[in-house]
């Protein structure tokens, strides 16, 4: 199997977080695309809380308009580190994790 070393990046933010006039998750994905990161996925959580302890939930009785989001991407360590250098200038609150992974890209038209 042809695996290479990579990094899995996860950025935990809230649905209402913004960068300038744009939702933060959209800015993060657009910036990743601009920098040539292999791909990005935004996952919307049903419930969660962050450092401030506020519960955000999709339950009917406590419906939140600020659900938790996770932006995930996997690429080479160099690409992820370069991307994070730009994210550091824009992200005011949230949590970032980076994990070492083994990866194999499958692309249209061959590997």
DSSP file (Angstrom, degrees, kcal/mol; ACC not computed):
  #  RESIDUE AA STRUCTURE BP1 BP2  ACC     N-H-->O    O-->H-N    N-H-->O    O-->H-N    TCO  KAPPA ALPHA  PHI   PSI    X-CA   Y-CA   Z-CA
    1    1 A X              0   0    0      0, 0.0     2,-1.2     0, 0.0   103,-0.0   0.000 360.0 360.0 360.0 135.1    0.0    0.0    0.0
    2    2 A X        +     0   0    0      2,-0.0     2,-0.3     0, 0.0     0, 0.0  -0.662 360.0 161.0 -95.1  80.9    1.4    3.4   -1.0
    3    3 A X        -     0   0    0     -2,-1.2     2,-0.3   101,-0.1   101,-0.2  -0.741  18.0-166.4-102.8 149.2    0.8    5.6    2.1
    4    4 A X  E     -A  103   0A   0     99,-2.6    99,-2.9    -2,-0.3     2,-0.2  -0.897  30.6 -93.3-128.7 162.9    2.5    8.8    3.0
    5    5 A X  E     +A  102   0A   0     -2,-0.3     2,-0.3    97,-0.2    72,-0.3  -0.497  53.5 157.0 -74.8 141.3    2.8   10.9    6.1
    6    6 A X  E     -A  101   0A   0     95,-2.6    95,-2.5    -2,-0.2     2,-0.4  -0.890  36.0-114.5-149.5 180.0    0.2   13.6    6.6
    7    7 A X  E     -AB 100  75A   0     68,-2.9    68,-1.7    -2,-0.3     2,-0.6  -0.986  13.5-148.0-125.1 136.9   -1.5   15.8    9.1
    8    8 A X  E     -AB  99  74A   0     91,-2.8    91,-2.2    -2,-0.4     2,-0.5  -0.930  20.1-162.5-100.4 119.4   -5.2   15.9   10.0
    9    9 A X  E     -AB  98  73A   0     64,-3.2    64,-2.0    -2,-0.6     2,-0.4  -0.884   8.8-175.3-105.6 131.9   -6.3   19.4   10.9
   10   10 A X  E     -AB  97  72A   0     87,-2.5    87,-2.6    -2,-0.5     2,-0.5  -0.997   5.5-167.6-126.8 130.5   -9.5   20.0   12.8
   11   11 A X  E     -AB  96  71A   0     60,-2.2    60,-2.5    -2,-0.4     2,-0.6  -0.973   8.4-156.6-118.8 118.8  -10.8   23.5   13.6
   12   12 A X  E     +AB  95  70A   0     83,-3.4    83,-1.7    -2,-0.5     2,-0.2  -0.852  30.7 144.4 -99.2 119.2  -13.6   23.8   16.1
   13   13 A X  E     - B   0  69A   0     56,-2.3    56,-3.0    -2,-0.6     2,-0.3  -0.804  45.6 -97.7-139.9 179.4  -15.7   26.9   15.8
   14   14 A X  E >   - B   0  68A   0     -2,-0.2     3,-1.5    54,-0.2    11,-0.2  -0.757  29.5-117.7-104.0 155.3  -19.3   28.1   16.2
   15   15 A X  T 3  S+     0   0    0     52,-2.1    10,-0.2    -2,-0.3    51,-0.1   0.781 114.7  50.9 -59.7 -29.5  -21.8   28.6   13.4
   16   16 A X  T 3  S+     0   0    0     51,-0.1    -1,-0.3     7,-0.1    50,-0.1   0.501  81.1 118.0 -89.8  -5.1  -22.0   32.3   14.2
   17   17 A X    <   -     0   0    0     -3,-1.5     7,-2.8     6,-0.1     8,-0.4  -0.371  46.5-168.8 -64.7 141.7  -18.2   33.0   14.1
   18   18 A X  E     -D   23   0B   0      5,-0.3     2,-0.4     6,-0.2     5,-0.2  -0.917  28.3-151.4-133.8 156.1  -17.2   35.4   11.4
   19   19 A X  E >  S-D   22   0B   0      3,-2.9     3,-2.1    -2,-0.3     2,-0.3  -0.974  80.5 -44.6-124.3 113.9  -14.1   36.7    9.7
   20   20 A X  T 3  S-     0   0    0     -2,-0.4     4,-0.1     1,-0.3    -2,-0.0  -0.498 124.4 -26.8  56.3-123.0  -14.9   40.3    8.5
   21   21 A X  T 3  S+     0   0    0     -2,-0.3     2,-0.3    -3,-0.1    -1,-0.3   0.259 122.8  88.4-102.4  12.9  -18.4   40.0    6.9
   22   22 A X  E <  S-D   19   0B   0     -3,-2.1    -3,-2.9     1,-0.0     5,-0.0  -0.858  87.9 -99.1-114.6 143.1  -18.1   36.3    6.0
   23   23 A X  E  >  -D   18   0B   0     -2,-0.3     4,-2.1    -5,-0.2     3,-0.5  -0.374  35.5-126.8 -55.9 135.9  -19.0   33.2    8.1
   24   24 A X  H  > S+     0   0    0     -7,-2.8     4,-2.9     1,-0.2     5,-0.2   0.876 107.0  55.1 -56.6 -42.1  -15.7   31.8    9.5
   25   25 A X  H  > S+     0   0    0     -8,-0.4     4,-2.0     1,-0.2    -1,-0.2   0.883 108.9  48.4 -63.1 -36.1  -16.2   28.3    8.2
   26   26 A X  H  > S+     0   0    0     -3,-0.5     4,-2.6     2,-0.2    -1,-0.2   0.912 112.0  48.9 -68.6 -41.1  -16.7   29.7    4.6
   27   27 A X  H  X S+     0   0    0     -4,-2.1     4,-2.7     2,-0.2     5,-0.2   0.920 110.2  51.7 -62.8 -42.9  -13.5   31.8    4.9
   28   28 A X  H  X S+     0   0    0     -4,-2.9     4,-2.1     2,-0.2    -2,-0.2   0.917 113.0  44.3 -60.6 -44.4  -11.5   28.8    6.3
   29   29 A X  H  X S+     0   0    0     -4,-2.0     4,-2.4     2,-0.2    -2,-0.2   0.924 114.1  49.6 -67.4 -44.4  -12.6   26.6    3.3
   30   30 A X  H  X S+     0   0    0     -4,-2.6     4,-2.5     1,-0.2    -2,-0.2   0.904 112.0  48.4 -61.1 -41.7  -12.0   29.4    0.8
   31   31 A X  H  X S+     0   0    0     -4,-2.7     4,-2.0     2,-0.2    -1,-0.2   0.893 110.2  51.5 -67.1 -39.5   -8.5   30.0    2.2
   32   32 A X  H  <>S+     0   0    0     -4,-2.1     5,-2.6    -5,-0.2     4,-0.4   0.919 111.7  47.6 -61.5 -43.2   -7.7   26.3    2.2
   33   33 A X  H ><5S+     0   0    0     -4,-2.4     3,-1.2     1,-0.2    -2,-0.2   0.917 110.1  52.1 -63.1 -44.1   -8.8   26.1   -1.5
   34   34 A X  H 3<5S+     0   0    0     -4,-2.5    -1,-0.2     1,-0.3    -2,-0.2   0.857 110.4  49.0 -60.6 -36.3   -6.7   29.3   -2.3
   35   35 A X  T 3<5S-     0   0    0     -4,-2.0    -1,-0.3    -5,-0.1    -2,-0.2   0.469 117.4-112.2 -85.3  -1.5   -3.6   27.7   -0.7
   36   36 A X  T < 5 +     0   0    0     -3,-1.2    -3,-0.2    -4,-0.4    -2,-0.1   0.731  52.0 169.9  80.2  21.7   -4.1   24.4   -2.6
   37   37 A X      < -     0   0    0     -5,-2.6    -1,-0.2    -6,-0.2     3,-0.1  -0.421  45.6-114.6 -63.4 144.5   -4.9   22.3    0.4
   38   38 A X  S    S-     0   0    0     36,-0.2     2,-0.3     1,-0.2    -1,-0.1   0.801  77.8 -40.8 -56.7 -34.7   -6.1   18.8   -0.8
   39   39 A X        -     0   0    0     35,-0.2    35,-0.5     2,-0.0     2,-0.3  -0.942  49.4-144.6 177.3 163.8   -9.7   19.3    0.5
   40   40 A X        -     0   0    0     -2,-0.3     2,-0.4    33,-0.2    33,-0.2  -0.995   6.8-165.5-146.0 146.4  -11.8   20.5    3.3
   41   41 A X  E     -C   72   0A   0     31,-2.3    31,-3.0    -2,-0.3     2,-0.5  -0.999  10.5-149.2-134.0 135.7  -15.1   19.4    4.9
   42   42 A X  E     -C   71   0A   0     -2,-0.4     2,-0.5    29,-0.2    29,-0.2  -0.927  14.5-164.9-105.2 124.8  -17.3   21.3    7.3
   43   43 A X  E     -C   70   0A   0     27,-3.2    27,-2.5    -2,-0.5     2,-0.6  -0.925   8.8-146.7-110.7 131.3  -19.2   19.2    9.8
   44   44 A X  E     -C   69   0A   0     -2,-0.5    25,-0.2    25,-0.2     2,-0.2  -0.867  15.2-142.4-101.8 123.1  -22.1   20.6   11.8
   45   45 A X        -     0   0    0     23,-3.5     3,-0.1    -2,-0.6    23,-0.1  -0.485   9.3-146.3 -83.8 153.1  -22.6   19.3   15.3
   46   46 A X  S    S-     0   0    0      1,-0.3    12,-2.0    -2,-0.2     2,-0.3   0.705  82.7  -1.0 -86.3 -22.8  -26.0   18.6   16.9
   47   47 A X  E    S+E   57   0C   0     10,-0.2    -1,-0.3    11,-0.1     2,-0.3  -0.972  74.0 125.5-165.0 148.2  -24.8   19.6   20.3
   48   48 A X  E     -E   56   0C   0      8,-2.3     8,-3.2    -2,-0.3     2,-0.3  -0.965  31.7-135.0 175.1 175.0  -21.7   20.8   22.1
   49   49 A X  E     -E   55   0C   0     -2,-0.3     6,-0.2     6,-0.2     2,-0.1  -0.980  14.6-157.4-148.2 157.8  -20.0   23.4   24.3
   50   50 A X    >   -     0   0    0      4,-0.6     3,-1.8    -2,-0.3   -37,-0.0  -0.305  50.7 -57.6-119.0-158.2  -16.7   25.2   24.3
   51   51 A X  T 3  S+     0   0    0      1,-0.3    -2,-0.0    -2,-0.1     0, 0.0   0.783 128.3  58.3 -60.8 -30.5  -14.4   27.0   26.7
   52   52 A X  T 3  S-     0   0    0      2,-0.1    -1,-0.3     1,-0.1     3,-0.1   0.598 106.3-126.7 -79.1  -8.3  -17.1   29.4   27.8
   53   53 A X    <   +     0   0    0     -3,-1.8     2,-0.3     1,-0.3    -2,-0.1   0.401  57.8 145.3  83.4  -2.6  -19.3   26.5   28.9
   54   54 A X        -     0   0    0      1,-0.1    -4,-0.6     2,-0.0     2,-0.5  -0.526  47.4-130.4 -72.2 131.6  -22.4   27.6   27.0
   55   55 A X  E     -E   49   0C   0     -2,-0.3     2,-0.5    -6,-0.2    -6,-0.2  -0.701  20.4-167.1 -84.7 128.7  -24.4   24.6   25.7
   56   56 A X  E     +E   48   0C   0     -8,-3.2    -8,-2.3    -2,-0.5     2,-0.3  -0.975  20.3 162.8-116.0 125.4  -25.3   24.8   22.0
   57   57 A X  E     -Ef  47  63C   0      5,-0.5     7,-2.5    -2,-0.5   -10,-0.2  -0.965  47.1-144.7-145.7 156.2  -27.9   22.3   20.9
   58   58 A X        +     0   0    0    -12,-2.0     5,-0.2    -2,-0.3   -11,-0.1   0.306  61.1 128.6 -99.3   4.8  -30.3   21.4   18.1
   59   59 A X    >   -     0   0    0    -13,-0.3     3,-1.2     3,-0.3    -2,-0.1  -0.374  68.2-122.5 -62.8 141.5  -32.8   20.0   20.6
   60   60 A X  G >  S+     0   0    0      1,-0.3     3,-0.9     2,-0.2    -1,-0.1   0.862 107.9  50.5 -56.5 -42.7  -36.3   21.5   20.1
   61   61 A X  G 3  S+     0   0    0      1,-0.3    -1,-0.3     0, 0.0    -2,-0.1   0.698 124.3  28.5 -73.9 -17.5  -36.6   22.9   23.7
   62   62 A X  G <  S+     0   0    0     -3,-1.2    -5,-0.5     2,-0.1    -1,-0.3  -0.188  82.5 178.6-133.9  43.1  -33.2   24.6   23.6
   63   63 A X  B <   -f   57   0C   0     -3,-0.9     2,-0.3    -5,-0.2    -5,-0.2  -0.238  11.7-157.9 -57.6 125.5  -32.7   25.4   19.9
   64   64 A X        -     0   0    0     -7,-2.5     3,-0.2     1,-0.1    -8,-0.1  -0.795  21.8-158.2-104.7 146.2  -29.5   27.2   19.3
   65   65 A X  S    S+     0   0    0     -2,-0.3     2,-0.1     1,-0.2    -1,-0.1   0.276  90.1  63.6 -99.4   8.5  -28.6   29.4   16.3
   66   66 A X  S    S+     0   0    0     -9,-0.1    -1,-0.2   -51,-0.1     3,-0.1  -0.524  71.4 173.6-130.8  65.6  -24.9   28.8   17.0
   67   67 A X        -     0   0    0     -3,-0.2   -52,-2.1    -2,-0.1     2,-0.1  -0.336  39.7 -94.3 -72.4 155.3  -24.3   25.1   16.6
   68   68 A X  E     -B   14   0A   0    -12,-0.2   -23,-3.5   -54,-0.2     2,-0.4  -0.436  40.5-163.6 -71.1 143.0  -20.7   23.7   16.8
   69   69 A X  E     -BC  13  44A   0    -56,-3.0   -56,-2.3   -25,-0.2     2,-0.4  -0.951   9.2-160.3-124.3 146.6  -18.8   23.3   13.5
   70   70 A X  E     -BC  12  43A   0    -27,-2.5   -27,-3.2    -2,-0.4     2,-0.6  -0.996   5.0-159.7-124.9 124.6  -15.7   21.3   12.8
   71   71 A X  E     -BC  11  42A   0    -60,-2.5   -60,-2.2    -2,-0.4     2,-0.4  -0.926  18.5-170.4-102.6 120.0  -13.6   22.1    9.7
   72   72 A X  E     +BC  10  41A   0    -31,-3.0   -31,-2.3    -2,-0.6     2,-0.3  -0.873  13.1 164.4-114.7 143.7  -11.5   19.1    8.8
   73   73 A X  E     -B    9   0A   0    -64,-2.0   -64,-3.2    -2,-0.4     2,-0.4  -0.983  17.4-158.4-151.9 151.5   -8.7   18.8    6.2
   74   74 A X  E     +B    8   0A   0    -35,-0.5     2,-0.3    -2,-0.3   -66,-0.2  -0.999  33.4 123.8-130.5 131.1   -5.9   16.3    5.5
   75   75 A X  E     -B    7   0A   0    -68,-1.7   -68,-2.9    -2,-0.4   -38,-0.1  -0.913  62.5 -47.7-163.2-171.3   -2.7   17.1    3.6
   76   76 A X     >  -     0   0    0     -2,-0.3     4,-2.3   -70,-0.2     5,-0.2  -0.313  55.5-111.4 -67.1 154.2    1.1   17.1    3.9
   77   77 A X  H  > S+     0   0    0    -72,-0.3     4,-2.6     1,-0.2     5,-0.2   0.893 117.6  53.3 -54.3 -41.5    2.6   18.5    7.0
   78   78 A X  H  > S+     0   0    0      1,-0.2     4,-2.2     2,-0.2    -1,-0.2   0.917 109.8  46.8 -61.6 -44.5    4.1   21.5    5.1
   79   79 A X  H  > S+     0   0    0      2,-0.2     4,-2.2     1,-0.2    -1,-0.2   0.920 113.9  47.6 -64.6 -43.8    0.7   22.4    3.5
   80   80 A X  H  X S+     0   0    0     -4,-2.3     4,-2.6     1,-0.2    -2,-0.2   0.916 112.3  49.2 -65.7 -42.5   -1.1   22.2    6.8
   81   81 A X  H  X S+     0   0    0     -4,-2.6     4,-1.5    -5,-0.2    -1,-0.2   0.900 111.6  48.7 -64.4 -40.7    1.5   24.3    8.6
   82   82 A X  H  X S+     0   0    0     -4,-2.2     4,-1.0    -5,-0.2    -1,-0.2   0.899 112.3  49.4 -64.7 -40.5    1.5   27.0    5.9
   83   83 A X  H >X S+     0   0    0     -4,-2.2     4,-2.2     1,-0.2     3,-0.7   0.922 108.2  53.2 -63.8 -44.7   -2.3   27.1    6.1
   84   84 A X  H 3X S+     0   0    0     -4,-2.6     4,-2.5     1,-0.2    -1,-0.2   0.820  98.9  63.5 -62.4 -31.4   -2.3   27.4    9.9
   85   85 A X  H 3< S+     0   0    0     -4,-1.5     4,-0.4     1,-0.2    -1,-0.2   0.875 109.4  40.5 -60.6 -36.5    0.1   30.4    9.7
   86   86 A X  H XX S+     0   0    0     -4,-1.0     3,-1.2    -3,-0.7     4,-0.5   0.885 111.9  55.1 -77.7 -40.8   -2.7   32.3    7.8
   87   87 A X  H >X S+     0   0    0     -4,-2.2     4,-2.7     1,-0.3     3,-1.7   0.875  98.2  64.8 -59.8 -37.5   -5.5   31.0   10.0
   88   88 A X  H 3< S+     0   0    0     -4,-2.5    -1,-0.3     1,-0.3    -2,-0.2   0.791  99.2  53.5 -56.4 -28.8   -3.6   32.3   13.1
   89   89 A X  H <4 S+     0   0    0     -3,-1.2    -1,-0.3    -4,-0.4    -2,-0.2   0.658 119.4  31.9 -80.8 -15.2   -4.1   35.8   11.8
   90   90 A X  H << S+     0   0    0     -3,-1.7     2,-0.6    -4,-0.5    -2,-0.2   0.726  92.8  89.9-113.7 -30.0   -7.9   35.4   11.5
   91   91 A X     <  +     0   0    0     -4,-2.7     3,-0.1     1,-0.2   -72,-0.1  -0.619  39.5 171.4 -82.3 118.4   -9.1   33.0   14.2
   92   92 A X        +     0   0    0     -2,-0.6     2,-0.3     1,-0.3    -1,-0.2   0.735  68.7   9.9 -96.5 -27.4  -10.1   34.9   17.3
   93   93 A X  S    S+     0   0    0      2,-0.0    -1,-0.3   -81,-0.0     2,-0.3  -0.992  88.3  72.4-151.1 152.7  -11.7   32.0   19.2
   94   94 A X        -     0   0    0     -2,-0.3     2,-0.4    -3,-0.1   -81,-0.2  -0.917  68.2 -83.5 139.0-165.8  -12.0   28.3   18.8
   95   95 A X  E     -A   12   0A   0    -83,-1.7   -83,-3.4    -2,-0.3     2,-0.4  -0.998  28.1-161.5-142.5 138.4   -9.7   25.2   19.1
   96   96 A X  E     -A   11   0A   0     -2,-0.4     2,-0.4   -85,-0.2   -85,-0.2  -0.983   8.1-176.1-122.8 132.3   -7.3   23.7   16.6
   97   97 A X  E     -A   10   0A   0    -87,-2.6   -87,-2.5    -2,-0.4     2,-0.4  -0.963   5.7-166.5-124.5 147.6   -5.9   20.2   16.7
   98   98 A X  E     -A    9   0A   0     -2,-0.4     2,-0.4   -89,-0.2   -89,-0.2  -0.998   8.3-175.9-132.9 129.0   -3.4   18.6   14.4
   99   99 A X  E     -A    8   0A   0    -91,-2.2   -91,-2.8    -2,-0.4     2,-0.3  -0.945  28.7-116.7-124.2 145.1   -2.7   14.8   14.3
  100  100 A X  E     +A    7   0A   0     -2,-0.4     2,-0.3   -93,-0.2   -93,-0.2  -0.643  43.8 172.5 -75.9 135.2   -0.2   12.8   12.4
  101  101 A X  E     -A    6   0A   0    -95,-2.5   -95,-2.6    -2,-0.3     2,-0.5  -0.910  35.2-124.3-136.9 164.5   -1.9   10.4   10.0
  102  102 A X  E     -A    5   0A   0     -2,-0.3     2,-0.3   -97,-0.2   -97,-0.2  -0.946  41.5-176.6-106.2 134.8   -1.0    8.1    7.2
  103  103 A X  E     -A    4   0A   0    -99,-2.9   -99,-2.6    -2,-0.5     2,-0.4  -0.930  26.8-168.0-137.8 156.2   -2.8    9.0    4.0
  104  104 A X        -     0   0    0     -2,-0.3     2,-0.4  -101,-0.2  -101,-0.1  -0.958  20.7-142.2-141.4 123.5   -3.4    7.9    0.4
  105  105 A X        -     0   0    0     -2,-0.4     2,-0.5     6,-0.2    -2,-0.0  -0.705   8.4-163.4 -87.4 134.5   -5.0   10.2   -2.1
  106  106 A X        -     0   0    0     -2,-0.4     2,-0.3     0, 0.0     5,-0.2  -0.985  19.7-179.7-112.7 121.3   -7.4    8.7   -4.7
  107  107 A X  B >   -G  110   0D   0      3,-0.6     3,-1.6    -2,-0.5     2,-0.1  -0.894  35.4 -94.2-125.8 152.9   -8.0   11.1   -7.5
  108  108 A X  T 3  S+     0   0    0     -2,-0.3    -1,-0.0     1,-0.3     0, 0.0  -0.401 112.5  25.0 -60.8 133.8  -10.0   11.1  -10.7
  109  109 A X  T 3  S-     0   0    0     -2,-0.1    -1,-0.3     2,-0.0     2,-0.2   0.582 133.6 -36.2  86.4   9.8   -7.9    9.9  -13.6
  110  110 A X  B <    G  107   0D   0     -3,-1.6    -3,-0.6     1,-0.1     0, 0.0  -0.577 360.0 360.0 127.8 170.5   -5.5    7.9  -11.5
  111  111 A X              0   0    0     -2,-0.2    -6,-0.2    -5,-0.2    -1,-0.1   0.432 360.0 360.0 -95.0 360.0   -3.7    8.0   -8.1
